[in-house]
């Protein structure tokens, strides 16, 4: 915002009278003048104040209403520098849009002025700057320059999802019971979570071009939390009606439902924790009842192996001997 300081000089003048009314014996001649320092925006928007002599026939209050107002933008527009480099975060179409908006505010339509101003917003020594310097813009109109700019720096279009992908994304959208009754930031505003969900669902339905029908409403309806499920049916004929019904669910109903849900959730968690604790205790008791394992050393393993090797042949030999020496009965 441009701030201009004005100085007032009051000079006595001769007595004057208007028809049917008396005036003070002296009148004031007020002169407003701008400071000598010029604004950097003066060449673009004109000087905000010019030296103005107010007629003595007008009172100071009436003169204030007729003074020229400074040309100050109510909403400043920032035009970022454009480089045309692959890593530039500014799109050519977006840059051009903001530049034209700035020219419209300043009411600038002259081709030469627009072309020269355009050059000032090209980043120094960049691809865009080098491209502009190679042009002959002396007799080029702004429309011709604008066309050449977009042909050289093509706008990159955003990847667009298919309608089937948008509908699938809509069916996968979820509203969690734990989020009900909470505020969320949506489009710069604090709104309830179920309202945000309904707005997102309706936006996806419109992008998928199914908002005027009832496609997939039942799928989203089945996944709604029970608190919302109680108030919203699945027989709506359009997504507009379905999402409106979700947004209109009374907050008192949601708060009561959330309290009940939290109590049931805490009770369920308490029971699950108790079950886990009992299972852990039972496992510890079973572990204590098992006989302690006897450690076996490598030497004892070797000794047992040697004994088994020695016992095996002796048993077979003795068995053979008993069979040979056994007398035959008469």
C-alpha positions in Angstrom: 0.0 0.0 0.0 1.3 3.4 -1.0 1.2 6.1 1.8 1.2 9.7 0.8 1.7 12.6 3.2 -0.3 15.7 2.5 0.4 19.2 3.8 -2.3 21.8 4.4 -1.8 25.6 4.1 -4.5 27.9 5.5 -4.6 31.4 4.1 -7.0 34.1 5.2 -9.2 35.6 2.4 -11.7 38.3 2.1 -15.2 38.1 3.4 -17.8 36.5 1.1 -21.5 35.7 1.4 -23.6 33.1 -0.2 -27.2 33.5 -1.2 -29.5 33.4 1.9 -26.8 32.4 4.3 -24.0 34.1 6.1 -20.4 32.8 6.2 -17.6 33.4 8.6 -15.6 36.6 8.2 -12.6 34.6 7.0 -12.4 31.7 4.6 -9.7 29.0 4.2 -7.9 28.2 1.0 -6.6 24.6 1.4 -3.8 23.3 -0.9 -2.9 19.6 -0.9 0.4 18.7 -2.4 2.2 15.4 -2.7 5.8 15.0 -1.4 8.6 15.5 -3.8 9.7 11.8 -3.6 8.0 9.9 -6.5 6.6 6.4 -6.0 8.1 3.5 -8.0 4.6 2.7 -9.1 3.9 6.2 -10.4 4.7 5.3 -14.0 2.4 2.3 -13.8 -0.6 3.7 -12.0 -0.1 7.5 -12.1 0.6 9.8 -9.2 -1.8 9.1 -6.3 -2.1 12.8 -5.5 -1.7 15.9 -7.6 -1.5 19.5 -6.5 -5.1 20.6 -6.0 -6.5 24.1 -5.2 -9.9 24.0 -3.5 -12.4 26.6 -4.5 -13.3 29.1 -1.7 -17.0 28.6 -2.5 -16.9 25.1 -1.0 -16.5 24.2 2.6 -13.6 21.9 3.6 -16.0 19.0 4.3 -17.6 19.3 0.9 -14.2 19.6 -0.8 -12.9 16.4 0.9 -15.6 14.4 -0.8 -14.6 15.6 -4.3 -10.8 15.2 -3.9 -9.2 12.7 -6.3 -8.7 9.4 -4.6 -5.4 7.6 -4.8 -5.2 4.6 -7.1 -4.4 1.9 -4.5 -5.2 -1.7 -5.1 -7.5 -3.1 -2.4 -6.0 -6.6 -2.9 -2.3 -6.6 -3.9 -1.4 -9.0 -6.7 2.1 -10.6 -6.6 3.5 -11.5 -10.0 6.3 -14.1 -9.5 9.4 -14.0 -11.8 9.2 -16.4 -14.6 12.4 -18.2 -15.8 11.1 -21.0 -18.1 13.5 -23.4 -16.6 12.5 -27.1 -16.2 12.6 -26.7 -12.4 10.5 -23.5 -12.3 7.6 -23.8 -9.9 5.6 -21.2 -11.9 3.5 -22.4 -14.8 3.6 -20.2 -17.9 -0.2 -20.0 -18.0 -0.4 -19.1 -14.3 2.3 -16.4 -14.7 0.5 -14.9 -17.7 -2.8 -14.9 -15.8 -1.4 -12.9 -12.9 0.5 -10.5 -15.1 -2.7 -9.7 -17.1 -4.6 -9.2 -13.9 -2.0 -6.6 -12.8 -2.3 -4.8 -16.1 -6.1 -4.7 -15.9 -6.0 -3.2 -12.4 -3.6 -0.5 -13.7 -5.9 0.0 -16.8 -2.8 -0.5 -19.0 -3.7 -1.5 -22.6 -0.9 0.1 -24.6 1.0 -2.5 -26.5 4.5 -1.0 -25.9 3.9 -0.4 -22.2 2.6 -4.0 -21.7 5.5 -5.5 -23.6 8.1 -3.6 -21.6 6.4 -4.4 -18.3 6.3 -8.0 -19.3 10.0 -8.1 -19.7 10.5 -6.8 -16.2 9.0 -10.0 -14.8 11.2 -12.4 -16.6 14.0 -13.7 -14.5 17.4 -12.2 -15.4 19.6 -14.4 -17.6 17.0 -17.2 -17.7 15.6 -19.0 -20.7 12.6 -16.7 -20.8 14.9 -13.6 -20.6 17.1 -14.8 -23.5 14.0 -15.7 -25.6 12.5 -12.3 -25.1 15.7 -10.5 -26.0 15.8 -12.4 -29.4 12.3 -11.1 -30.2 11.6 -7.9 -32.1 8.9 -6.4 -30.0 9.1 -2.9 -31.4 6.0 -3.3 -33.6 4.6 -6.5 -31.9 1.2 -6.3 -30.4 0.5 -7.7 -26.9 -1.7 -10.4 -28.4 1.1 -11.5 -30.7 3.6 -11.5 -27.8 1.2 -13.5 -25.6 0.7 -16.1 -28.4 4.5 -16.4 -29.0 5.1 -16.8 -25.2 2.6 -19.7 -24.9 4.0 -21.4 -28.0 7.5 -21.2 -26.6 6.7 -22.1 -23.0 3.8 -24.6 -23.3 1.5 -24.9 -20.3 1.8 -28.3 -18.6 -1.6 -29.8 -18.0 -2.4 -31.7 -14.9 -2.8 -35.4 -15.1 -6.5 -36.0 -15.3 -8.1 -39.1 -13.6 -10.5 -41.3 -15.5 -14.2 -41.2 -14.4 -13.9 -44.8 -13.3 -10.9 -44.0 -11.1 -12.8 -41.1 -9.5 -15.8 -43.3 -8.8 -13.5 -45.9 -7.2 -11.8 -43.2 -5.1 -15.3 -42.1 -4.0 -16.2 -45.6 -2.9 -13.0 -45.9 -0.9 -13.7 -42.6 0.9 -14.3 -43.2 4.6 -15.8 -41.3 7.5 -14.4 -42.6 10.8 -16.5 -42.7 14.0 -13.5 -41.4 16.0 -13.5 -38.2 13.9 -17.2 -37.4 14.4 -17.9 -34.2 16.3 -14.4 -32.7 15.4 -13.6 -29.7 13.4 -11.5 -29.9 10.2 -10.0 -27.3 8.0 -11.7 -27.3 4.6 -11.4 -24.6 1.9 -10.1 -22.2 4.5 -12.9 -22.7 7.0 -13.4 -24.7 10.2 -16.2 -27.2 9.5 -17.5 -30.4 11.1 -15.9 -33.7 9.9 -19.1 -35.1 8.5 -19.6 -31.9 6.5 -16.1 -32.2 5.1 -16.7 -35.8 4.2 -20.0 -34.9 2.4 -18.3 -32.1 0.4 -15.4 -34.3 -0.7 -17.8 -37.1 -1.7 -20.0 -34.7 -3.7 -16.9 -33.2 -5.4 -15.7 -36.7 -6.5 -19.2 -37.6 -7.7 -19.3 -34.4 -9.8 -15.9 -35.1 -11.3 -16.9 -38.6 -12.1 -20.2 -37.2 -13.6 -22.4 -39.4 -11.5 -23.8 -36.8 -9.1 -27.2 -36.6 -10.9 -27.7 -40.4 -10.4 -27.5 -43.0 -7.6 -24.5 -44.9 -8.8 -22.5 -46.4 -5.9 -24.5 -44.5 -3.2 -25.2 -47.8 -1.4 -21.5 -48.7 -1.3 -20.7 -45.4 0.5 -23.8 -45.7 2.7 -22.8 -49.1 4.0 -19.4 -47.8 5.2 -20.9 -44.9 7.1 -20.5 -44.9 10.9 -23.5 -46.2 12.7 -24.2 -42.7 14.2 -24.7 -41.3 10.7 -26.2 -44.5 9.3 -29.1 -44.1 11.7 -30.1 -40.7 10.2 -29.2 -41.2 6.5 -30.9 -43.7 4.3 -29.6 -45.2 1.0 -32.7 -44.6 -1.1 -31.7 -41.1 -2.3 -31.9 -40.7 -6.0 -28.9 -38.4 -6.5 -25.6 -37.7 -4.8 -26.6 -34.2 -4.2 -29.5 -35.4 -2.0 -27.4 -38.0 -0.3 -24.6 -35.7 0.6 -27.0 -33.0 1.7 -28.6 -35.5 4.1 -25.2 -36.2 5.6 -24.5 -32.6 6.2 -27.8 -32.0 7.8 -27.4 -34.6 10.5 -28.1 -32.8 13.8 -25.1 -32.2 16.0 -26.9 -33.1 19.2 -27.5 -36.6 17.7 -23.8 -36.8 16.8 -22.6 -35.8 20.2 -24.9 -38.3 22.0 -23.8 -41.0 19.6 -20.1 -40.2 20.1 -20.5 -40.4 23.9 -22.2 -43.8 23.6 -19.6 -45.0 21.1 -16.7 -43.9 23.3 -18.1 -45.8 26.3 -18.6 -49.0 24.3 -15.1 -48.6 22.9 -13.5 -48.2 26.4 -15.4 -51.2 27.7 -14.3 -53.3 24.7 -10.7 -52.3 25.2 -11.0 -53.1 29.0 -12.3 -56.6 28.3 -9.7 -57.3 25.6 -6.9 -56.1 28.0 -8.3 -58.4 30.7 -8.4 -61.4 28.3 -4.8 -60.8 27.3 -3.7 -60.5 31.0 -5.5 -63.8 31.9 -3.8 -65.6 28.9 -0.4 -64.3 30.0 -1.0 -65.5 33.5 -2.1 -69.0 32.4 1.0 -69.3 30.2 3.2 -68.5 33.1 1.5 -71.1 35.3 1.9 -73.8 32.7 5.6 -72.9 32.3 6.2 -73.3 36.0 4.6 -76.8 36.2 7.0 -78.3 33.6 9.9 -80.4 35.1 13.2 -78.6 34.8 15.3 -79.8 31.9 18.6 -81.6 32.7 21.5 -80.1 30.9 23.5 -82.6 28.9 27.2 -82.1 28.3 29.0 -83.1 25.1 31.1 -85.7 27.1 27.9 -87.4 28.4 26.6 -87.6 24.8 29.9 -89.3 23.7 29.8 -91.7 26.6 26.2 -92.8 25.8 27.1 -93.3 22.2 30.1 -95.6 23.2 27.9 -97.6 25.6 25.3 -98.2 22.9 28.0 -99.4 20.5 29.5 -101.8 23.2 26.1 -103.2 24.4 24.8 -103.9 20.9 27.3 -106.6 19.8 27.4 -108.3 23.3 23.7 -108.8 23.3 23.7 -110.3 19.9 26.7 -112.6 20.8 25.1 -113.8 24.0 21.9 -114.5 22.2 23.8 -116.6 19.7 25.7 -118.4 22.4 22.5 -119.3 24.2 21.0 -120.7 21.0 24.1 -122.9 20.4 24.6 -124.3 23.9 21.0 -124.9 24.7 20.5 -128.8 25.0 17.9 -130.5 22.9 15.2 -132.2 24.9 15.1 -136.1 24.5 
